[in-house]
């Protein structure tokens, strides 16, 4: 088995992709969105991080976080977010027939894929590229025609702050790449 090494730079900004198990389209149901928001707030109280950007799609989400200067443990945060979300929605989302020996051994549910994809942001250009990719993702996946039409995105907050115009991504952008999907 290969030894996967994650980046561990304290205080860095990271881009993440987190996917549901079997790519189930569950994340944008109103109940799941509410539970996810509450779980993130709860985890941030104990293990702070700054949310630079976030988009939630039906079966995956992308986000960018900046960790505190003396902290690089995003895995702890993701573990807590995924565990608390799974416990909160187990009665509605767990599928016992999907439980494998491996899932039992690792004490997993049938809600999330085991791992997540992470990328440490290297510079301002990398930051901008990942922000654009993240926010354009609902259009890329055919969920909406305009970035501004997707409700589960930090794009709206970025428009309020003047980072993007409300029309960004309509005709003047070509965002390519996979970034861990």
PEFEN-V128080 format. One record per residue. SS is DSSP state (A for helix, B for strand, O for the rest). OMEGA is omega in radians with two decimals (none if undefined). Layout:
BEGIN
SS/OMEGA, SS/OMEGA
END
This chain:
BEGIN
O/-3.12, O/3.10, O/3.12, O/-3.14, O/3.10, O/3.05, O/-3.10, O/3.12, O/3.11, O/3.08, O/-3.10, O/3.02, B/-3.08, B/3.01, B/-3.11, B/2.92, B/3.13, B/-2.99, B/3.08, B/3.11, A/-3.11, A/3.14, A/3.09, O/-3.10, O/-3.02, O/-2.91, O/-3.07, O/2.99, O/-3.07, A/3.14, A/-3.14, A/3.12, A/3.13, A/-3.14, A/3.14, A/3.12, A/-3.12, A/3.13, A/3.13, A/3.10, A/-3.13, A/-3.13, A/-3.14, A/3.12, A/-3.13, A/-3.10, O/-3.03, O/2.97, B/3.10, B/3.06, B/3.08, B/-3.13, B/3.12, B/2.98, B/3.11, B/3.08, O/-3.05, O/-3.06, O/3.06, B/3.07, B/3.05, B/3.03, B/3.04, B/3.13, B/2.91, B/-3.11, B/3.09, O/-3.05, O/-3.07, O/-2.99, O/3.09, O/-2.98, O/3.07, A/3.12, A/3.09, A/-3.13, A/3.13, A/3.11, A/3.14, A/-3.14, A/-3.11, A/3.14, A/-3.12, A/3.09, A/-3.12, A/3.12, A/-3.12, A/-3.08, A/-3.10, A/-3.12, A/-3.11, A/-2.93, A/-3.08, O/3.10, O/-3.09, A/-3.12, A/3.10, A/-3.12, O/3.10, O/3.06, A/3.14, A/3.11, A/3.10, A/-3.14, A/-3.11, O/3.12, O/-3.11, O/3.03, O/3.08, O/-3.10, O/-3.07, B/2.88, O/-3.03, O/-3.02, O/3.01, O/3.13, B/3.13, B/3.09, B/3.07, B/3.13, O/-3.03, O/-3.04, O/-3.10, A/3.14, A/3.10, A/3.10, A/-3.10, A/-3.14, A/-3.13, A/3.05, A/-3.13, A/3.14, A/-3.13, A/-3.06, A/-3.14, A/-3.02, A/3.11, A/3.08, A/3.13, A/-3.11, O/3.05, O/-3.12, O/3.10, O/3.09, O/-3.09, O/3.14, A/-3.09, A/-3.11, A/-3.10, O/-3.03, O/-3.00, O/-3.02, B/3.04, O/3.12, A/-3.09, A/3.07, A/3.13, A/3.07, A/3.12, A/-3.14, O/3.13, O/3.12, O/3.11, O/2.93, O/-3.13, O/-3.13, O/-3.10, O/3.06, O/-3.10, O/-3.13, O/-2.96, O/-3.08, O/3.03, O/-3.09, O/-3.12, O/3.05, O/-3.10, O/3.09, O/2.98, O/3.13, O/none
END
